[in-house]
Amino acid sequence: MTPDMTIIIADDHPLFRGAMRQALSGVDGAPAIVEAGDFAAAREAAADNPDADLMLLDLTMPGVSGLSGLIALRAEFPSLPVMVVSAHDDPATIHRALDLGASGFLSKSAGIEEIREGIEKVMAGEVFVPAGYDQAQEYEPEVADLLQRLQTLTPQQSRVLSMLGEGLLNKQIAYELGVSEATIKAHVSAILLKLNVDSRTQAVIQLSKIGTVAAA
């Protein structure tokens, strides 16, 4: 790594962010570190650092539910590599994260050396997954179809969908995003069409199938 590289650590636990900093400090030419403690701060960090080289994203932190954060970030910042870091390291979660555009997956149980190895591989353009993960594992066709549909959402639609998953009403979403309620209604209609469902409730149910609204 070179000194002019920037890595964003998005995690709501200060101790874990400190552990990630420690791992990165052991790499030659350690990159600059930007920390974010919630999803809003992660988005702001990505916007403020358009040339950032990598984001390390926790799946569960304030302002986001599971994989919906990855969906939103990949839609809004497609050139920013995102490596998921999560305690939920079952094969299905890893597979879904990779299918949704993650550049790699680190388990929170990983040691310092594995963290360094994973980050170095992703920074080198490779995909890193925990040892023993079977990339040949397949989903049910329904889940694969849902993942493809989710990736057709625009950045704003992804954000709205994430907020629907948190149970927010249209007027609450409109306030948070600084737009009119009519605009949110239009986004919701487009989301339902793209997900091939008839209601907000059905959209949230679809999300639950890939764990995007699972509490941690």
ROZA-986062 format. One record per residue (C-alpha): residue in three letters; x, y, z. Coordinates in steps of 0.02 Angstrom, whole numbers, padded with zeros to 5 digits, always signed. Example, Ala and Ser with C-alpha at 12.3 -4.5 7.8 and 13.67 -1.06 7.14 Angstrom:
REM residues 2
ALA+00615-00225+00390 SER+00684-00053+00357 
REM end
This chain:
REM residues 216
MET+00000+00000+00000 THR+00057+00178-00028 PRO+00040+00322+00097 ASP-00082+00416-00013 MET-00212+00278-00002 THR-00370+00305+00100 ILE-00475+00173+00188 ILE-00644+00208+00268 ILE-00687+00103+00422 ALA-00876+00101+00446 ASP-00921+00017+00610 ASP-01018+00074+00763 HIS-00899-00006+00888 PRO-00749+00105+00932 LEU-00650-00044+00995 PHE-00669-00135+00830 ARG-00622+00020+00732 GLY-00468+00028+00842 ALA-00427-00153+00802 MET-00442-00118+00617 ARG-00327+00033+00637 GLN-00202-00079+00726 ALA-00208-00205+00584 LEU-00179-00070+00455 SER-00036+00007+00554 GLY+00065-00150+00525 VAL+00061-00130+00336 ASP+00203-00041+00247 GLY+00149+00133+00195 ALA-00008+00122+00302 PRO-00151+00217+00218 ALA-00246+00364+00290 ILE-00396+00306+00394 VAL-00568+00387+00397 GLU-00688+00321+00531 ALA-00879+00317+00526 GLY-00987+00261+00672 ASP-01154+00248+00584 PHE-01222+00229+00407 ALA-01253+00415+00380 ALA-01072+00449+00426 ALA-01015+00310+00310 ARG-01108+00390+00164 GLU-01037+00560+00209 ALA-00861+00488+00219 ALA-00881+00409+00047 ALA-00946+00574-00025 ASP-00807+00675+00058 ASN-00671+00556+00000 PRO-00715+00518-00183 ASP-00542+00444-00212 ALA-00549+00326-00064 ASP-00476+00157-00105 LEU-00582+00045+00006 MET-00724+00045+00132 LEU-00733-00085+00270 LEU-00920-00099+00304 ASP-01004-00175+00455 LEU-01173-00248+00407 THR-01260-00194+00566 MET-01245-00017+00632 PRO-01362+00129+00666 GLY-01456+00189+00513 VAL-01448+00029+00411 SER-01513-00150+00414 GLY-01395-00284+00353 LEU-01358-00299+00169 SER-01468-00150+00125 GLY-01321-00038+00170 LEU-01210-00127+00045 ILE-01345-00112-00088 ALA-01361+00075-00059 LEU-01173+00108-00057 ARG-01138+00006-00213 ALA-01276+00100-00304 GLU-01220+00273-00246 PHE-01031+00248-00252 PRO-01002+00114-00385 SER-00815+00151-00400 LEU-00781+00128-00213 PRO-00731-00051-00169 VAL-00827-00111-00015 MET-00767-00254+00094 VAL-00898-00320+00213 VAL-00843-00352+00392 SER-00970-00447+00496 ALA-00996-00568+00639 HIS-01129-00649+00528 ASP-01008-00752+00425 ASP-01117-00897+00369 PRO-01097-00953+00187 ALA-01265-00880+00132 THR-01222-00706+00198 ILE-01050-00710+00118 HIS-01121-00768-00048 ARG-01256-00635-00049 ALA-01133-00498-00004 LEU-01021-00547-00149 ASP-01169-00558-00268 LEU-01220-00382-00216 GLY-01051-00313-00263 ALA-00939-00332-00110 SER-00754-00344-00151 GLY-00724-00463-00008 PHE-00786-00525+00160 LEU-00698-00524+00329 SER-00765-00612+00482 LYS-00759-00512+00643 SER-00679-00665+00722 ALA-00528-00646+00607 GLY-00358-00614+00685 ILE-00246-00465+00645 GLU-00145-00560+00516 GLU-00300-00621+00424 ILE-00370-00444+00424 ARG-00208-00379+00347 GLU-00206-00519+00219 GLY-00387-00487+00170 ILE-00365-00300+00150 GLU-00204-00320+00051 LYS-00287-00444-00068 VAL-00436-00332-00099 MET-00324-00180-00124 ALA-00229-00283-00252 GLY-00390-00314-00347 GLU-00426-00489-00284 VAL-00581-00552-00192 PHE-00552-00610-00014 VAL-00664-00732+00079 PRO-00639-00829+00242 ALA-00548-00994+00230 GLY-00664-01140+00193 TYR-00796-01037+00104 ASP-00866-01129-00048 GLN-00891-01002-00188 ALA-00979-01135-00292 GLN-01127-01137-00173 GLU-01289-01095-00263 TYR-01449-01010-00208 GLU-01627-01051-00244 PRO-01676-00970-00410 GLU-01796-00855-00317 VAL-01656-00778-00213 ALA-01542-00759-00364 ASP-01682-00668-00456 LEU-01711-00554-00306 LEU-01527-00508-00297 GLN-01530-00459-00480 ARG-01685-00353-00454 LEU-01608-00262-00305 GLN-01460-00213-00411 THR-01574-00122-00535 LEU-01624+00006-00402 THR-01557+00183-00416 PRO-01455+00254-00271 GLN-01605+00350-00204 GLN-01720+00200-00223 SER-01595+00095-00127 ARG-01595+00222+00014 VAL-01785+00227+00017 LEU-01795+00038+00019 SER-01674+00030+00165 MET-01784+00152+00261 LEU-01939+00050+00220 GLY-01849-00097+00298 GLU-01828+00005+00456 GLY-02016+00034+00462 LEU-02015+00220+00419 LEU-02169+00303+00345 ASN-02164+00401+00181 LYS-02169+00569+00272 GLN-02026+00515+00385 ILE-01921+00460+00237 ALA-01961+00623+00147 TYR-01901+00722+00298 GLU-01741+00621+00314 LEU-01698+00640+00129 GLY-01754+00820+00115 VAL-01880+00790-00025 SER-02069+00795-00043 GLU-02182+00654+00011 ALA-02243+00643-00169 THR-02065+00607-00224 ILE-02052+00466-00098 LYS-02218+00393-00157 ALA-02148+00392-00334 HIS-01991+00304-00275 VAL-02093+00174-00180 SER-02198+00140-00335 ALA-02040+00115-00439 ILE-01966+00000-00306 LEU-02123-00108-00302 LEU-02119-00122-00491 LYS-01936-00172-00496 LEU-01958-00300-00357 ASN-02119-00365-00437 VAL-02222-00345-00278 ASP-02385-00255-00239 SER-02354-00173-00071 ARG-02223-00102+00047 THR-02250-00250+00162 GLN-02211-00372+00022 ALA-02054-00273-00021 VAL-01993-00289+00160 ILE-02034-00475+00158 GLN-01929-00494+00001 LEU-01785-00406+00087 SER-01799-00522+00237 LYS-01764-00669+00120 ILE-01585-00611+00099 GLY-01564-00553+00277 THR-01562-00366+00241 VAL-01679-00327+00386 ALA-01614-00456+00508 ALA-01570-00383+00676 ALA-01397-00417+00744 
REM end
